[in-house]
């Protein structure tokens, strides 16, 4: 039965590959846009993905509305504070935080004293019906994460599922976020709904991706082709050298996007309202 299942899945290819450059933003802060902001339709439901290497003081208290942020810490100890809970929390390497800003949060993410943090932060757009939802946080601890094991492969599931491993993460927009660690010569397939839009980011190593075996190496961003019209799809990853890669895929919203600063809404009027509400102390 499972065999028939796989044969029915559309084998996705890679439609585009880019290399994400790194830039110096300021003292003690380097940044790279894995997904560049502004390409709302192409990346839907994702707004951007930023990679940062930063020290304490790089980001101060700031607000958000209309989005979710997914912060994955790869190195260092990250301190998180928000005005909703008024508590300090910590994320360690391998941990992630899924923050639903909804109608408004004010928070700060700062490396612990003396630490340099290397992190990835994804912005997920919220649909019109959920822009003003009550804010909440989910800390995804490395030790508690669902893991799928295959010959020569370990797959950590932050959100969604991989094989029989399923994350308990609560999603408003359905998102699959998984990290693959493959030994040289190992290959795995990841199933995705055909409607999902997505991409891979190679953290280290070299691999072949998709039905045509498109090459990807450290810092490559590989965009999946569309599987529109297919209920199921799958993407294959094969390691040439030891490979670490992240897959992000989600259900597109197909709604208008108006973004300004830390706010992402559907109309300019809603952006003006967001700034007004923030100034008037109406955020959590």
C-alpha positions as CSV (number, residue, x, y, z in Angstrom):
1,X,0.0,0.0,0.0
2,X,2.8,2.4,0.9
3,X,4.5,1.6,-2.4
4,X,1.4,2.6,-4.3
5,X,1.4,5.8,-2.3
6,X,4.9,6.8,-3.3
7,X,4.2,6.1,-7.0
8,X,1.3,8.4,-6.8
9,X,3.4,11.3,-5.6
10,X,4.6,13.9,-8.1
11,X,8.4,14.0,-8.1
12,X,9.4,17.6,-7.7
13,X,12.3,19.3,-9.5
14,X,14.2,22.4,-8.7
15,X,13.1,25.5,-10.6
16,X,15.8,27.9,-9.5
17,X,19.0,28.0,-7.5
18,X,20.7,31.0,-5.9
19,X,23.6,31.5,-3.5
20,X,22.9,33.6,-0.5
21,X,25.6,36.3,0.0
22,X,26.7,37.4,3.5
23,X,27.0,41.1,4.4
24,X,28.3,43.1,7.4
25,X,25.4,45.1,8.9
26,X,27.2,46.7,11.8
27,X,29.7,46.0,14.5
28,X,29.2,42.5,15.7
29,X,26.4,41.8,13.2
30,X,26.5,39.9,9.9
31,X,23.4,39.0,7.9
32,X,22.3,37.0,4.9
33,X,18.9,37.0,3.2
34,X,18.2,33.3,2.3
35,X,14.8,34.4,1.0
36,X,14.8,38.1,0.0
37,X,12.0,40.3,1.2
38,X,9.6,41.8,-1.4
39,X,9.0,38.7,-3.5
40,X,5.7,38.1,-1.7
41,X,4.0,36.2,-4.5
42,X,6.9,34.0,-5.4
43,X,7.6,33.0,-1.7
44,X,4.0,32.8,-0.5
45,X,3.2,32.0,2.4
46,X,6.8,33.0,3.5
47,X,7.9,36.6,3.6
48,X,11.6,36.2,4.0
49,X,14.3,34.1,5.7
50,X,17.2,35.9,7.4
51,X,20.4,34.3,8.7
52,X,22.2,36.4,11.3
53,X,25.4,36.2,13.3
54,X,25.1,38.8,16.0
55,X,26.2,39.9,19.5
56,X,24.3,41.5,22.3
57,X,22.7,44.8,21.5
58,X,22.1,44.1,17.8
59,X,18.3,44.0,18.2
60,X,16.3,46.1,20.8
61,X,12.7,45.8,21.8
62,X,10.5,46.0,18.7
63,X,6.9,45.2,17.8
64,X,5.3,42.8,15.3
65,X,1.8,42.3,13.9
66,X,0.2,40.1,11.2
67,X,3.0,37.5,11.0
68,X,4.6,34.5,12.7
69,X,8.4,34.4,13.3
70,X,10.3,31.1,13.4
71,X,13.7,31.5,15.0
72,X,16.1,28.6,14.8
73,X,19.3,28.9,16.9
74,X,22.3,27.0,15.4
75,X,25.0,28.4,17.6
76,X,25.2,30.4,20.9
77,X,22.6,31.1,23.6
78,X,19.7,33.4,22.7
79,X,17.8,35.4,25.3
80,X,14.1,36.1,24.6
81,X,12.0,38.7,26.3
82,X,8.5,39.9,25.5
83,X,6.1,42.3,27.1
84,X,3.2,39.8,27.1
85,X,4.8,37.4,29.6
86,X,7.4,39.8,31.0
87,X,9.7,36.8,31.3
88,X,13.2,36.0,30.0
89,X,13.6,32.7,28.2
90,X,16.5,31.1,26.5
91,X,17.0,29.2,23.3
92,X,20.0,26.9,22.9
93,X,21.6,25.4,19.8
94,X,19.1,23.1,18.1
95,X,16.1,24.9,19.7
96,X,13.6,27.0,17.8
97,X,10.8,29.4,18.8
98,X,7.5,29.7,16.8
99,X,6.1,33.1,17.7
100,X,2.6,34.0,16.5
101,X,2.6,37.8,16.7
102,X,-1.1,38.1,15.6
103,X,-2.6,41.4,16.7
104,X,0.6,42.5,18.3
105,X,3.6,41.7,20.4
106,X,6.7,43.6,21.6
107,X,9.8,41.5,22.1
108,X,13.5,41.4,22.1
109,X,15.9,38.6,21.0
110,X,19.4,39.2,22.4
111,X,22.4,36.9,22.7
112,X,23.3,36.2,26.3
113,X,26.2,38.3,27.6
114,X,29.5,37.3,25.8
115,X,27.7,35.1,23.3
116,X,27.6,35.3,19.5
117,X,24.4,33.8,18.1
118,X,24.0,32.2,14.7
119,X,20.4,31.9,13.8
120,X,17.8,31.7,11.1
121,X,14.6,33.6,11.3
122,X,11.7,32.9,9.0
123,X,8.7,35.2,8.7
124,X,5.4,33.4,7.9
125,X,2.5,35.5,6.6
126,X,-0.8,35.1,8.5
127,X,-4.0,35.0,6.5
128,X,-6.4,37.9,6.7
129,X,-8.8,35.9,9.0
130,X,-6.0,35.4,11.5
131,X,-4.0,38.7,11.4
132,X,-5.5,39.8,14.7
133,X,-5.3,36.5,16.5
134,X,-4.2,36.4,20.1
135,X,-0.4,36.2,20.3
136,X,1.3,33.1,21.5
137,X,4.7,31.4,21.7
138,X,5.8,27.8,21.1
139,X,9.3,26.8,22.2
140,X,10.5,23.8,20.2
141,X,13.2,22.2,22.3
142,X,15.8,20.1,20.5
143,X,15.5,17.3,23.0
144,X,11.7,17.0,22.4
145,X,11.8,17.1,18.7
146,X,10.2,14.4,16.5
147,X,13.0,12.6,14.6
148,X,12.8,10.3,11.6
149,X,15.7,7.9,11.1
150,X,16.6,6.2,7.8
151,X,19.8,4.5,6.7
152,X,22.5,7.2,6.8
153,X,20.0,9.9,7.5
154,X,18.5,11.8,10.5
155,X,15.6,14.1,9.9
156,X,14.5,16.5,12.6
157,X,10.9,17.7,12.3
158,X,10.2,21.2,13.6
159,X,6.7,21.5,12.0
160,X,4.6,19.2,9.9
161,X,5.8,15.6,9.4
162,X,8.4,13.4,7.7
163,X,7.6,9.8,7.2
164,X,6.0,8.7,10.5
165,X,7.6,11.4,12.6
166,X,5.2,14.2,13.3
167,X,5.7,17.5,15.1
168,X,3.2,18.7,17.7
169,X,3.7,22.3,16.5
170,X,0.4,24.2,16.2
171,X,0.2,26.0,12.9
172,X,-2.2,28.6,11.5
173,X,-0.7,28.3,8.0
174,X,0.2,24.7,7.4
175,X,4.0,24.6,7.2
176,X,6.5,21.7,7.0
177,X,10.0,22.6,8.4
178,X,12.5,19.7,8.5
179,X,16.3,19.5,8.8
180,X,18.1,16.7,7.0
181,X,21.5,15.3,8.1
182,X,22.7,12.8,5.5
183,X,25.9,10.7,5.4
184,X,27.7,10.6,2.0
185,X,25.8,8.4,-0.5
186,X,22.6,8.5,1.6
187,X,19.3,9.5,-0.1
188,X,15.8,10.2,1.3
189,X,12.4,11.4,0.0
190,X,10.2,13.9,1.7
191,X,6.6,13.9,1.0
192,X,4.6,17.2,0.7
193,X,1.1,18.2,-0.3
194,X,1.1,19.2,-3.9
195,X,-0.3,22.6,-3.1
196,X,2.7,23.6,-1.0
197,X,5.3,26.1,-2.1
198,X,8.8,25.6,-0.7
199,X,12.6,25.7,-0.8
200,X,15.7,24.1,0.5
201,X,18.7,25.8,2.1
202,X,22.0,23.9,2.3
203,X,23.7,24.5,5.6
204,X,26.8,22.4,4.8
205,X,28.0,19.9,2.3
206,X,27.0,19.0,-1.3
207,X,24.0,17.1,-2.6
208,X,21.7,16.4,-5.5
209,X,18.1,17.5,-5.2
210,X,14.9,16.8,-7.0
211,X,14.0,14.6,-10.0
212,X,16.8,16.0,-12.1
213,X,19.5,15.7,-9.4
214,X,20.1,19.5,-9.4
215,X,23.4,20.2,-7.6
216,X,23.4,22.2,-4.3
217,X,26.2,23.1,-2.0
218,X,26.8,25.1,1.2
219,X,24.7,28.4,1.0
220,X,22.7,27.2,-2.0
221,X,19.0,28.0,-1.9
222,X,17.0,25.6,-4.1
223,X,13.4,26.5,-5.0
224,X,11.0,23.6,-5.5
225,X,9.0,23.6,-8.8
226,X,5.2,23.7,-8.6
227,X,3.2,20.5,-8.0
228,X,-0.1,22.3,-8.5
229,X,-2.9,19.9,-9.5
230,X,-1.2,17.0,-7.7
231,X,-2.6,15.9,-4.3
232,X,0.8,14.5,-3.2
233,X,4.4,15.4,-4.1
234,X,7.8,14.5,-2.9
235,X,11.3,15.9,-3.1
236,X,14.4,13.7,-3.1
237,X,17.7,14.6,-1.4
238,X,20.9,12.7,-2.1
239,X,24.2,13.5,-0.3
240,X,27.4,13.7,-2.2
241,X,29.4,14.7,0.9
242,X,28.0,14.8,4.4
243,X,25.0,17.0,4.0
244,X,22.9,19.3,6.2
245,X,19.9,21.0,4.6
246,X,16.7,22.6,5.8
247,X,13.4,22.4,4.0
248,X,10.6,24.9,4.4
249,X,7.3,24.4,2.6
250,X,3.8,25.8,3.2
251,X,0.4,26.4,1.9
252,X,0.2,29.7,-0.1
253,X,-2.3,32.3,1.0
254,X,-2.8,34.1,-2.3
255,X,-3.7,37.4,-0.5
256,X,-2.5,40.9,-1.0
257,X,0.6,41.8,1.1
258,X,1.3,45.3,2.4
259,X,4.5,45.3,4.6
260,X,6.1,48.2,6.4
261,X,8.8,47.7,9.1
262,X,7.7,45.0,11.5
263,X,4.1,44.9,10.4
264,X,2.6,42.8,7.5
265,X,-1.1,43.4,6.7
266,X,-3.4,43.3,3.7
267,X,-4.0,47.0,3.2
268,X,-2.1,50.3,3.7
269,X,-4.9,51.4,6.1
270,X,-4.2,48.4,8.3
271,X,-0.5,49.3,8.5
272,X,-1.4,52.9,9.6
273,X,-3.7,51.4,12.2
274,X,-0.9,49.1,13.4
275,X,1.4,52.0,14.0
276,X,-1.4,53.9,15.7
277,X,-2.2,51.0,18.0
278,X,1.5,50.5,18.8
279,X,1.9,54.2,19.7
280,X,-1.2,54.1,21.9
281,X,0.1,51.1,23.9
282,X,-2.5,48.6,22.5
283,X,0.1,45.9,21.9
284,X,0.6,43.1,24.4
